[in-house]
Amino acid sequence: MSQPASALLQELAQICGPAHVLKGGDLSAWESDWRKRSRGKALAVVRPDSATQVAQVVQACARHGVSMVPQGGNTGLVVGSTPDDSGRQVVLSLQRMNRVLAIDKANLTVTVEAGCILQALQERAQQEGLLFPLSLAAEGSCTIGGNLATNAGGTQVLRYGNARELCLGLQVVTAQGEVWEGLSGLRKDNTGYDLRDLFIGSEGTLGVITAATLKLYPLPTAQLTAWAAVESMEKAVALLGLAQQQLSACLTGFEVMSQFALSLVVKHFPPLRVPFHDTSAYGVLLEHSDHESPEHARAMLERLLEQALEQGLVSDAVVAENISQAQQLWHVRESIPLAQAEEGLNIKHDISVPISRIPEFVRHAQALLEGEIAGVRVVNFGHLGDGNLHYNVQAPAGGDAKLFLKTQEARVNSLVYEAVRAFGGSISAEHGVGGLKVGELEHHKSPVALEMMRSIKRALDPQGILNPGRVLRV
């Protein structure tokens, strides 16, 4: 180890304590991305327990010209929070900063540290009779700082919005090691540029989020889940429109899953019961939350499904009778990525398209892929209610998935992303850009937008030490 690196590690040990500067040994939990697509090598993993320590770590790294990779639960899907293979980057893990700092029930806000696990926050809010609505498959291990850094979405964006819409204030450590105290619980504050929105979605490239003040909501008195079988994406979109008309803001979730996606769940997780998977082109999962009585909520949902059946939008439907059944239906939806992984390596796309154009996009993209790659299999599912599809591509049945990924990924990405552009969509709806899509971003953002983004990066991080090579090249 070089003398400058050794000196930096000694400083970091003085700041955080020797037990919290990890070097050597098995650091795969911090060095490997969740999908096992990338494995880097860190100079060290540093685990501060306060914003003050984070600031001191950043100052020390800045003095030594060493770059940092902020990391929460390391559940990202775009290689945005793991080190490169140089052995010169410090992983700044915020997992020890996991406290719920305050709940203001009158203001309906909660203030938490960045390392707080999403599920822990959900459970703490529920203990207070309140709801924190951000919900996604990785909620048992992802952290609030990571959720905000990537502007996470999930299953309830339709009603409550992305992480950005749920955040009122931030505490951020800048690239110079200064602490911006912006933990406001205000819903109205027009005093200059909105710095909060600048850091949300920046993936740790502009500053390190260390705490946040977030919105809470009253717990709904009734929450019902239904599963409907539909024959086409057109009918799924029409059902969404009818549900929005009938249920209005009480419609909190609307997920769509293709027959092939569901068949993978049936194949790899036989104990799971998947309704109507072999009789319809798509399954739709609806969630209805209400502050009226459970009986009133059920009557509204059943009336919606009856109308959908009468109009030919739905071929069959079932309403969960209890919480356990509802959880089982959601478990089917959340098992699709796991079933895909069991099937073999695959090419993931997290895209958004205007809802009105999704049926045409699906037909167009499928035809493009099938025309180029014989036997290609599309795993199409996602948050239809907000226009976000996880449009993933699996190797032909019986083929070498690793070879398929190596030889076809670039071509598949090109076909899918060009189709997304043609239909006015985005190549990243909720996962972020990370290191995986940096090159793609340069093809899909205008030169003006890219230069504005680079100007912001240069202004806030002139040394380029915060998560370099992520989001955009400077």
TADA-V625380 format. One record per pair of residues at least 6 apart in sequence whose ideal C-beta (glycine too) atoms are under 8 Angstrom apart, sorted by the first residue. I is the first residue (numbers start at 1). J is the second residue. D is the distance in Angstrom with one decimal. If there is no record, write none. Layout:
I/J/D
I/J/D
//
This chain:
1/9/7.8
4/64/5.9
5/43/6.2
5/64/7.9
5/66/7.8
5/88/7.6
7/64/7.2
8/43/7.8
8/60/6.2
8/61/7.0
8/64/4.5
8/66/6.0
8/90/7.9
9/21/6.2
9/23/6.6
9/43/7.5
9/44/5.8
11/60/4.5
12/21/4.8
12/44/6.7
12/46/5.3
12/57/6.2
12/60/6.2
12/90/7.5
13/21/4.8
15/48/7.1
15/53/5.6
15/56/4.6
15/57/5.8
15/60/6.7
16/46/5.9
16/47/6.3
16/48/5.2
16/49/7.4
16/53/5.7
16/57/7.0
20/46/6.8
20/47/4.1
20/48/7.3
20/49/7.6
20/96/7.2
21/44/5.4
21/45/7.6
21/46/5.5
21/47/7.8
22/30/7.7
22/44/6.2
22/45/4.1
22/46/7.8
22/47/7.3
23/42/7.9
23/43/7.1
23/44/4.4
23/45/7.6
27/42/6.0
27/45/5.8
27/91/7.9
28/39/7.2
29/74/7.1
30/42/6.5
30/45/4.7
30/71/6.4
30/74/6.5
30/82/7.2
30/83/7.9
30/91/4.9
30/93/6.3
31/39/5.8
31/40/5.0
31/41/6.3
31/42/5.7
31/82/5.9
31/83/6.1
31/91/7.4
32/38/7.1
32/39/4.8
32/40/7.9
32/82/6.5
33/39/7.8
33/74/7.2
33/76/6.8
33/77/8.0
33/79/4.9
33/81/7.5
33/82/4.9
34/74/6.3
34/75/5.1
34/76/6.4
34/77/6.5
34/138/7.8
35/77/6.1
35/348/7.7
37/79/6.3
37/436/7.6
38/79/4.7
38/82/6.0
38/435/7.6
39/82/7.6
39/85/7.6
40/82/5.1
40/83/3.8
40/84/5.1
40/85/5.1
40/89/7.4
41/83/6.5
41/84/7.8
41/85/5.1
41/86/7.0
41/87/4.5
42/69/7.7
42/83/4.4
42/87/7.2
42/89/5.9
42/90/6.7
42/91/4.7
43/66/6.8
43/83/7.9
43/87/5.9
43/88/5.5
43/89/6.1
43/90/5.5
44/90/5.6
44/91/7.3
45/90/7.7
45/91/4.5
45/93/5.6
46/57/5.6
46/90/5.6
46/91/7.0
46/92/5.7
46/93/6.8
47/93/4.9
47/94/8.0
47/95/6.5
47/96/5.1
48/54/4.8
48/56/7.8
48/57/5.7
48/92/7.4
48/94/7.4
48/96/6.9
48/97/7.0
49/96/4.4
49/97/5.9
50/97/6.8
51/97/7.8
51/171/5.8
51/173/6.2
51/179/5.4
51/210/4.2
51/211/6.7
52/179/7.4
54/92/7.1
54/94/7.5
54/97/7.8
54/173/4.7
54/208/5.8
54/210/5.5
55/173/4.9
55/177/4.6
55/178/6.8
55/179/5.3
56/177/6.9
57/68/7.6
57/90/7.6
57/92/6.4
58/68/6.8
58/92/7.9
58/173/5.6
58/174/7.7
58/175/6.9
58/176/7.6
58/177/4.1
58/208/6.8
58/465/8.0
59/176/7.6
59/177/3.4
61/67/7.3
61/68/5.4
61/90/5.8
61/465/6.2
62/175/7.0
62/176/6.8
62/177/6.2
62/463/6.1
62/465/6.0
65/463/7.0
65/465/7.3
66/88/6.5
66/89/7.1
66/90/5.8
66/465/7.0
67/88/7.4
67/89/5.1
67/90/7.4
67/464/7.1
67/465/4.5
67/466/7.3
67/467/7.7
67/468/5.1
68/89/6.8
68/90/4.9
68/91/7.6
68/92/4.8
68/208/7.8
68/465/6.0
68/466/6.2
68/467/7.2
69/81/6.2
69/82/6.7
69/83/5.1
69/89/5.5
69/90/7.2
69/91/5.2
69/92/6.6
69/204/7.2
69/467/5.5
70/81/6.9
70/92/4.9
70/94/6.9
70/145/7.5
70/149/7.1
70/204/3.8
70/208/4.9
70/209/7.8
70/466/7.3
70/467/6.3
71/81/4.4
71/82/7.4
71/91/5.4
71/92/6.5
71/93/5.0
71/94/7.0
71/146/7.7
72/81/7.0
72/94/5.8
72/95/7.2
72/114/6.7
72/115/6.4
72/142/6.7
72/143/3.4
72/144/7.7
72/145/4.7
72/146/3.2
72/147/7.7
72/149/7.3
73/95/7.3
73/117/7.0
73/138/7.0
73/141/4.6
73/142/4.3
73/143/4.6
73/146/5.7
74/81/5.7
74/82/7.0
75/138/4.1
75/141/5.6
75/142/4.5
75/146/7.0
76/146/6.8
76/150/6.5
76/431/7.1
76/432/6.7
76/434/6.2
77/348/6.5
77/350/7.1
77/431/4.7
77/434/7.8
78/350/8.0
78/428/7.4
78/431/5.2
78/432/5.2
78/433/6.3
78/434/3.0
78/435/7.0
78/436/4.3
78/437/5.9
79/434/4.9
79/435/4.3
79/436/4.8
80/150/7.1
80/203/5.1
80/204/7.6
80/432/5.6
80/433/7.2
80/434/2.9
80/435/6.2
80/436/7.7
80/467/7.3
80/470/5.3
80/471/7.9
81/146/7.0
81/203/7.9
81/204/7.1
81/434/7.6
81/467/7.8
82/91/7.6
83/89/4.1
83/90/8.0
83/91/5.6
84/469/7.1
92/208/6.6
93/115/8.0
94/113/7.5
94/114/4.7
94/115/4.1
94/143/6.8
94/145/5.4
94/208/7.7
94/210/7.0
95/115/4.8
95/143/7.1
96/115/6.2
97/113/4.0
97/114/5.7
97/115/4.1
97/116/7.8
97/145/8.0
97/210/6.5
97/211/7.7
98/113/6.0
98/115/4.2
98/116/4.9
98/117/6.6
98/120/7.3
98/143/7.5
99/112/7.1
99/113/5.0
99/116/6.8
100/110/6.5
100/111/7.7
100/112/5.1
100/113/8.0
100/116/6.3
100/120/7.6
100/121/6.7
100/124/5.2
101/111/4.4
101/112/6.2
101/113/6.6
101/211/6.8
102/110/7.1
102/111/4.6
103/109/7.5
103/110/4.9
103/111/7.9
103/124/7.5
103/125/7.6
103/128/5.8
103/130/7.7
103/216/7.5
104/110/7.5
104/111/8.0
104/185/6.2
105/128/6.4
105/130/7.1
105/216/8.0
107/185/5.1
108/130/7.2
108/215/6.4
108/216/4.6
108/217/6.7
108/218/7.9
109/168/6.3
109/185/4.3
109/213/5.4
109/214/6.6
109/215/6.4
109/216/6.2
110/121/6.9
110/124/7.6
110/125/6.4
110/130/8.0
110/132/6.8
110/213/7.3
110/214/5.4
110/216/5.6
111/183/5.8
111/185/7.7
111/211/6.5
111/212/7.1
111/213/4.6
111/214/7.6
112/121/5.9
112/144/5.5
112/211/6.6
112/212/6.2
112/214/6.9
113/144/7.7
113/145/7.9
113/210/6.8
113/211/5.1
114/143/6.4
114/144/5.9
114/145/2.8
114/146/7.9
114/148/7.7
114/208/7.9
114/209/5.1
114/210/5.1
114/211/6.0
114/212/6.9
115/143/5.2
115/144/7.7
115/145/6.3
116/143/6.3
116/144/4.9
117/139/7.8
117/140/7.1
117/141/6.7
117/142/7.3
117/143/6.0
118/134/6.4
118/136/7.4
118/138/7.8
118/139/4.3
118/140/7.8
118/142/5.3
118/143/6.9
118/144/6.4
118/147/6.2
119/139/4.6
119/140/4.9
121/132/5.3
121/144/6.4
121/214/7.8
122/132/5.3
122/134/7.9
122/135/7.4
122/139/6.9
125/131/6.1
125/132/4.3
125/216/5.7
126/219/6.8
128/216/8.0
129/218/7.5
129/219/5.7
130/216/4.4
130/217/6.7
130/218/6.6
130/219/6.1
131/216/6.6
131/217/4.5
131/218/6.8
131/219/5.0
131/220/7.1
132/166/7.6
132/214/6.6
132/215/8.0
132/216/5.9
132/217/7.8
133/156/4.8
133/159/7.1
133/160/4.2
133/166/7.1
133/217/6.2
133/252/7.6
134/147/6.4
134/152/6.6
134/154/5.8
134/156/7.2
134/160/7.4
134/163/6.0
134/166/5.9
135/154/4.9
135/155/5.1
135/156/5.4
136/142/7.0
136/152/6.1
136/153/7.2
136/154/3.6
136/155/6.8
137/334/4.7
137/337/6.7
139/154/8.0
142/152/7.4
144/212/5.9
144/214/7.4
145/209/4.7
145/210/7.3
145/212/7.5
146/152/7.5
147/163/4.8
148/163/5.2
148/164/7.8
148/167/6.0
148/170/7.3
148/199/7.6
148/200/5.1
148/201/7.9
148/209/5.5
148/212/5.9
149/199/7.8
149/200/7.5
149/201/7.3
149/202/6.7
149/203/5.3
149/204/5.3
149/209/5.9
149/432/7.8
150/163/7.7
150/201/6.7
150/203/6.0
150/430/7.4
150/431/6.7
150/432/4.1
151/162/5.2
151/163/5.2
151/164/5.0
151/200/5.5
151/201/3.7
151/430/7.1
151/432/7.4
152/162/6.8
152/163/4.7
152/430/6.0
153/162/5.1
153/163/7.6
153/383/6.7
153/386/7.1
153/388/6.3
153/429/6.6
153/430/3.3
154/383/7.7
154/430/7.4
155/253/4.9
155/255/6.5
155/287/7.5
155/330/7.9
155/333/7.8
155/383/6.5
156/252/5.2
156/253/5.7
156/287/7.6
157/383/6.2
157/385/7.3
157/386/4.5
157/388/7.4
157/430/7.8
158/251/6.4
158/252/6.5
158/253/6.4
158/254/5.8
158/383/7.2
158/385/3.6
158/386/5.3
159/249/6.3
159/251/6.7
159/252/4.1
159/253/7.6
159/289/7.4
160/166/6.5
160/217/7.4
160/252/7.4
162/430/6.9
163/200/6.7
164/197/6.6
164/200/4.9
164/201/6.6
165/215/7.9
166/214/5.4
166/215/5.0
167/196/6.5
167/200/6.1
167/212/5.6
167/213/7.3
167/214/5.7
167/215/7.6
168/184/6.0
168/185/5.5
168/186/6.5
168/187/6.6
168/196/7.7
168/213/4.8
168/214/6.7
168/215/6.3
169/182/5.1
169/183/4.5
169/184/3.8
169/185/6.5
169/186/7.4
169/196/6.3
169/212/6.9
169/213/4.0
170/180/7.5
170/182/5.0
170/183/6.8
170/195/7.7
170/196/5.1
170/199/5.9
170/200/7.5
170/209/5.8
170/211/7.2
170/212/5.4
170/213/7.7
171/179/6.7
171/180/6.9
171/181/5.9
171/182/6.4
171/183/5.3
171/209/7.4
171/210/4.9
171/211/3.9
171/212/7.3
172/179/7.5
172/180/4.6
172/182/6.9
172/195/7.8
172/199/5.4
172/207/4.2
172/208/6.5
172/209/5.6
172/210/6.6
173/179/5.6
173/180/7.7
173/207/6.2
173/208/4.4
173/210/5.7
174/180/6.4
174/207/5.1
174/460/6.8
175/206/7.5
175/207/6.7
175/460/6.0
175/461/4.0
175/462/7.5
175/463/6.6
175/465/6.1
175/466/5.2
179/210/7.6
180/195/6.9
180/207/7.3
182/195/6.3
182/196/6.1
183/211/6.1
183/212/7.4
183/213/4.8
184/213/6.4
185/213/5.1
198/206/6.6
198/456/7.2
199/206/5.8
199/207/5.3
199/209/6.1
201/432/7.3
202/471/7.1
203/432/5.3
203/433/6.8
203/434/6.5
203/467/6.4
203/470/5.5
203/471/5.3
204/466/6.1
204/467/4.3
204/470/7.2
205/457/6.3
205/461/6.9
205/466/5.4
205/467/4.7
205/468/7.9
205/470/5.6
205/471/5.1
205/472/8.0
206/456/6.9
206/457/6.7
206/460/4.8
206/461/6.3
206/466/6.7
207/460/6.7
207/466/7.0
208/466/7.3
218/291/7.1
220/289/4.0
220/290/6.0
220/291/5.9
221/290/6.8
221/291/5.4
221/292/6.9
221/293/6.9
221/294/7.0
222/288/7.9
222/289/7.0
222/290/4.6
222/291/7.7
222/292/6.7
222/293/6.7
222/294/4.1
222/296/7.4
222/297/3.7
222/298/7.6
223/252/7.8
223/287/6.9
223/288/7.4
223/289/4.8
223/290/7.8
223/297/7.8
223/326/7.5
224/287/7.3
224/288/4.8
224/289/7.8
224/290/7.9
224/294/7.7
224/297/5.4
224/298/5.9
224/301/5.2
224/319/6.4
224/320/6.8
224/326/7.3
225/285/6.9
225/286/7.0
225/287/5.3
225/288/7.7
225/319/7.4
225/320/4.5
225/325/7.6
225/326/3.8
225/329/5.4
225/330/6.8
226/285/7.6
226/286/4.7
226/288/7.4
226/301/5.8
226/305/6.3
226/317/6.0
226/318/6.7
226/319/4.6
226/320/7.0
227/275/4.7
227/276/7.4
227/283/6.2
227/284/7.1
227/285/5.7
227/286/7.8
227/317/6.7
227/318/5.3
227/320/7.9
227/329/5.4
228/239/6.7
228/283/7.3
228/284/4.5
228/286/6.8
228/305/6.6
228/308/6.8
228/314/4.6
228/316/7.3
228/317/4.3
229/275/7.2
229/276/3.8
229/279/6.2
229/280/3.5
229/282/7.6
229/283/6.2
229/284/7.8
229/314/6.5
229/315/4.8
229/316/4.5
229/317/7.0
230/236/4.8
230/239/6.2
230/280/6.0
230/281/6.9
230/282/4.9
230/283/7.7
230/284/5.7
230/313/6.6
230/314/5.9
230/315/6.9
231/280/6.1
231/281/5.4
231/282/7.7
231/315/6.0
232/281/5.9
232/282/7.3
232/359/7.1
233/256/7.4
233/281/7.8
233/282/6.6
233/358/6.2
233/359/4.2
233/362/5.2
234/359/4.6
235/312/7.6
235/313/4.8
235/314/7.5
236/256/5.1
236/282/5.4
236/284/5.6
236/384/6.1
237/355/6.1
237/356/7.2
237/358/6.2
237/359/6.0
237/384/7.2
238/311/7.8
238/313/5.3
239/284/6.2
239/308/5.5
239/313/4.7
239/314/6.4
240/254/5.5
240/355/7.0
240/384/6.0
240/385/6.2
242/304/6.7
242/307/6.5
242/308/6.0
242/311/7.4
242/313/6.7
243/251/5.2
243/254/6.5
243/286/6.2
243/304/5.9
244/251/5.9
246/300/6.9
246/303/7.1
246/304/4.6
246/307/7.2
247/288/5.7
247/300/6.3
247/301/7.5
247/304/6.5
250/288/5.5
250/289/5.8
250/290/5.1
250/297/7.5
250/300/7.3
251/286/7.0
251/287/7.5
251/288/6.2
251/385/7.2
252/287/4.9
252/288/7.0
252/289/4.5
253/285/6.8
253/286/6.6
253/287/3.4
253/385/6.8
254/284/6.9
254/285/7.5
254/286/5.7
254/287/7.7
254/383/7.4
254/384/5.5
254/385/3.4
255/284/6.9
255/285/4.2
255/286/8.0
255/333/5.4
255/381/7.2
255/382/7.0
255/383/6.2
255/384/6.7
255/385/7.6
256/282/5.5
256/283/7.4
256/284/5.5
256/285/7.9
256/380/8.0
256/381/6.4
256/382/6.6
256/384/4.1
256/389/7.9
257/282/6.5
257/283/4.6
257/284/7.7
257/285/7.2
257/332/8.0
257/333/6.4
257/336/6.5
257/381/4.3
258/281/7.1
258/282/5.8
258/378/7.3
258/379/7.0
258/380/4.3
258/381/6.1
259/277/6.5
259/278/7.6
259/280/6.7
259/281/5.5
259/282/6.8
259/283/7.8
260/377/6.3
260/378/6.9
260/379/6.2
260/380/7.7
261/336/5.0
261/339/7.9
261/340/7.9
261/379/4.8
261/380/6.4
261/381/4.6
262/274/5.2
262/277/4.2
262/283/5.8
262/332/7.3
262/336/7.5
263/277/6.4
263/278/7.8
264/336/6.8
264/339/3.9
264/340/6.1
264/342/7.6
264/343/5.5
264/379/6.8
265/272/5.9
265/274/5.7
265/277/7.8
265/332/5.8
265/335/5.0
265/336/6.0
265/339/4.7
266/272/7.4
266/274/5.4
266/277/5.9
267/339/7.0
267/343/7.6
268/338/7.6
268/339/4.4
268/342/4.1
268/343/6.8
269/335/5.5
269/338/7.6
269/339/6.3
272/328/7.4
272/331/6.5
272/332/5.5
272/335/6.3
273/328/6.7
273/332/7.7
274/283/7.5
274/332/5.3
275/283/6.8
275/316/7.8
275/318/5.6
275/329/7.5
276/283/6.4
276/315/7.6
276/316/5.4
277/283/6.7
279/315/7.1
279/316/7.1
280/315/5.8
280/316/7.3
284/314/8.0
284/384/7.5
285/329/6.1
285/330/7.1
285/332/8.0
285/333/5.4
286/301/7.4
288/297/6.0
288/300/6.8
288/301/4.8
289/297/7.8
290/296/6.6
290/297/3.9
290/300/7.1
298/319/6.9
301/319/6.1
302/319/6.4
305/314/6.5
305/317/4.6
305/319/7.2
308/314/4.1
308/317/7.2
309/317/7.0
320/326/4.0
320/328/7.8
320/329/5.9
333/381/7.5
336/379/7.1
336/381/5.3
336/390/8.0
337/390/7.6
340/346/5.3
340/379/5.6
340/392/6.3
340/394/6.8
343/394/6.0
343/401/7.8
344/394/6.9
344/395/6.1
344/401/3.3
344/402/8.0
345/395/7.4
345/401/4.3
345/402/5.7
345/404/7.4
345/405/4.8
346/379/7.0
346/392/5.4
346/393/6.3
346/394/4.9
346/395/7.3
346/401/7.2
346/405/7.6
347/392/6.5
347/393/4.4
347/405/6.6
347/408/7.5
347/409/5.3
347/412/5.1
347/413/6.9
348/390/6.9
348/392/5.0
349/389/7.8
349/390/7.0
349/391/4.5
349/392/6.2
349/393/7.4
349/413/7.5
349/416/5.2
349/417/7.7
349/427/7.6
350/388/7.3
350/390/6.0
350/428/5.7
350/429/5.2
350/430/6.0
350/431/4.1
351/388/7.3
351/389/5.6
351/391/5.5
351/416/7.2
351/417/8.0
351/420/5.0
351/425/5.7
351/426/6.6
351/427/6.1
351/428/7.7
351/429/5.9
352/386/7.5
352/387/4.8
352/388/4.9
352/389/7.4
352/425/5.4
352/426/4.7
352/429/3.8
353/361/4.9
353/387/5.7
353/389/7.0
353/420/6.5
353/423/5.1
353/424/7.1
353/425/3.8
354/387/6.2
354/423/7.2
354/424/5.8
354/425/7.2
355/384/7.0
355/386/8.0
355/387/4.7
357/423/4.8
357/424/6.8
357/425/7.9
358/384/7.0
358/387/6.8
358/389/7.1
360/423/7.0
361/419/6.3
361/420/7.5
361/423/4.5
361/425/7.3
362/380/6.5
362/389/8.0
364/419/5.6
364/422/7.5
364/423/7.4
365/378/7.7
365/391/6.8
365/415/7.2
365/416/6.0
365/419/4.4
366/378/5.9
368/415/4.8
368/416/8.0
368/419/6.1
369/376/5.0
369/378/6.5
369/393/6.7
369/412/6.9
369/415/5.9
369/416/7.5
370/376/6.1
372/411/6.6
372/415/6.3
373/396/7.6
373/408/6.2
373/411/7.5
373/412/7.2
374/396/6.9
375/396/3.1
375/397/6.6
375/399/7.1
376/393/6.2
376/394/7.6
376/395/7.7
376/396/6.2
376/412/7.8
377/393/7.2
377/394/4.1
377/395/7.3
377/396/6.7
377/397/6.9
378/391/6.9
378/392/7.3
378/393/5.9
378/394/7.5
379/390/7.6
379/392/4.3
379/393/7.3
379/394/5.7
380/389/6.2
380/390/7.6
380/391/5.5
380/392/7.5
381/389/7.3
381/390/5.6
382/388/5.2
382/389/4.1
382/390/4.4
382/391/7.6
383/389/7.8
387/425/7.9
387/429/7.6
388/429/4.0
388/430/6.0
389/429/7.9
391/416/6.3
393/412/5.1
393/416/7.4
394/401/7.6
395/401/4.4
395/404/3.6
395/405/7.5
395/408/7.9
396/404/7.3
413/440/6.9
417/427/5.1
417/440/6.1
417/443/7.5
417/444/6.6
420/426/7.0
420/427/5.8
420/444/8.0
421/427/8.0
421/444/6.1
426/444/7.8
427/437/6.4
427/440/5.6
427/441/7.4
427/444/5.3
428/437/6.0
428/441/8.0
432/471/7.7
433/441/5.4
433/470/7.1
433/471/4.8
433/472/7.5
434/470/5.7
434/471/7.4
435/469/5.8
435/470/5.4
438/469/6.9
438/470/7.0
438/471/6.8
438/472/6.3
438/473/6.2
441/450/7.6
441/471/7.3
441/472/6.2
442/450/6.6
442/472/7.5
442/473/7.4
445/453/7.7
450/472/6.5
453/471/7.6
453/472/5.5
454/472/6.4
454/474/5.2
457/464/7.8
457/472/7.0
457/474/5.3
458/474/6.3
464/474/6.3
468/474/8.0
//
